[in-house]
Amino acid sequence: MKKLLFTHLVISLLFISKTFAQQAGEKKGWPSIERYGFISECIKEARSGYSEDTARFYCYCMQDRVEKKYPTIEEAGKITEADMQSETWQKDINSCLRGSWGTSEREAFLTECMESAKKGDMSEAKTKTYCECMLYKIEIKFPNPIDAGVLTPEKLNSPEWKKIIQGCLDF
């Protein structure tokens, strides 16, 4: 199963690198279209061996880790399957396969987030992307879903959370 994930990740990287790397004016970092493309391709591939929920968490987690190690999509597109077998990548992959929330908590968050976000002027696709991004960010910060209850409007207005929220809006 893990071998399949490595292959899916490499395929996702190659697809995204070839598809989006040539976009004008996007020389540094991963523009949102590349992040979204990576995650979409990764989820599509990972669903063959994992639930939608696990695939989504895994792909958001791996995208975050890959982007931190490879600040441009061109660099990330050079990752090989052999690279993915390294001890460092194995730790990242195993970590990304172990989200802490259950399916019911994730689905409840997504449902609530999407209903709240629909009150704004975001498209349905943008709402989905934003809420999935926020789910991942919150789950990482609060491995116990009960602890996420401390996120009051006041806390969400802090500089730290404003940055997280803006990052997901820009996703």
N, C-alpha and C positions, 0 to 999 in steps of 0.2 A: 504494500500500500504506500509506504514512504517513497519507494522508488518512483511510483506513479506521480506523487506530488512533486518530486524534483523535476521530472520531465515536464509536468504541467507548468511549473514555475518558469523553467527555461523557455518553453514555448511561448508563454505569456510575455516574457521579456523580449524575445526576438520579434514577436508580432508587434508589440508596442514600439520597439525601437525602429523597426522598418517603416511602420505606418506613420508615426508622428514625429520622428526625429528631424525631419526636413522642414518643419513649419517655420516660417519666417519670423524673425524677431524673438525666438524662444531659444536662446543660447545657453542659459544658465538655470540649473534646477529643473524640477519636473513641473511643467505647467499642468493645470487641472485636467486637461484632456488626456494627458499621458497617465496621470494617476488613475483616472476613471477607466481608461482603456486597460491598464494593467489589472485592476481589480475585476473588471468585467470578464476579461479573458481568463483570469485565474479562477474565478468562481465557476465559469462555464466548464472548465477542465476539472476542477476539484470536486464538482458535484457528482462525477462518475464514481467516486469512492467515499464521499462524505455527504452528510445531510446539508441542505441549503444553509442552515444556521451555522454549522461548523465550517463549511466552505467560506462563508462570508467573513467570519471572524478571522480565520486563517489568512485569507487574502488581504484584508485590511492590515493585519499585523505584519505580514510579509512585505507588503508595499511600503509600510512605514520603515521597516528594517532595511530593505534594499535601498530606499532613497537616502537613508542616513549614511549608508556605506558607499553609495554611488550617486553623487549629487546631480549627475546628468543622466538622461535616459540612454545616451550613447554609451556611456561607461557601463551602465547596467546591462545593456544589450550584449556585452562581451562576456558575461558570466557563462560558464560552461557547466555541464552536468557534473564534471569532475570537481569544479569549484564547490558545487552544492554538496559534495560528499565530505568536505573538510569538517573538522571537529567544530569549528566556529559556526558554520552554517547549520550543522546538525543540531546544535544547541538552539539556534534561532528557530529552526523548523519545528523541533519538538515543543518549544515554548509556545509557538503560535498555534499549535494543535491543542493546547490546553487552556482554553478560555475558562473563566471561573463562573460565569453566569449560566444558568440553564436555559433551555429553549423557551420555556414559558416566561421567564423574566425578560429575555431579549425581545420576544414578540410583544409583550405588554409595553415595553419601552417604545418600540418602533410604532406601535399603534397610537400610543398617547402622543408621541412626538409628531407623527404625521398629521394627526388631527389638530394639534396646536399650530403646526406650521402652515396648514391649509388656510388658517385665518389671515395669513399674510398674503403677499402677492407672488409667492414662489410657484413655479410650475410643479406639476406632480413629479416629474423626473428629478428636478432640483430638490424637492422636498425629500424624496426617497434617498438621494445621495447624501444630503445634509444629515438626515436622521441616522442613517447607517454609520456615517462618520462619527457623529456624536455618541452613538451607542458604543462604538469601539473605544473612543477616548475616555468615556465615563467608566466603562468596564475595566480599562487599564488602571485608572485612578482609584476605582472602588471595586476591588475584586469581590467583595460581598455586596450583592445588590441592595441589601437593606441600608448599608452605609451611604449609598447614593442619595438617600432621603435628606441628607444634610445640605443638598444643593438648593438653597433658597434663592429667590430672585436677587437678594442682596449679594450673595456669594457669586452668582452668575454674572454680576456686574463688576466683579473684581478684575484688575488688569490681567491676571492669569487666565481666568475663564473667558474674558473678552477675546483674548488671543486665540484660545482654543475654538471658540464659537466662530470667530472670523475665519480661521483656518478651514473649518468645515463648510462655511458659506462659500469660501473661495475654491473649495474642492471641485 
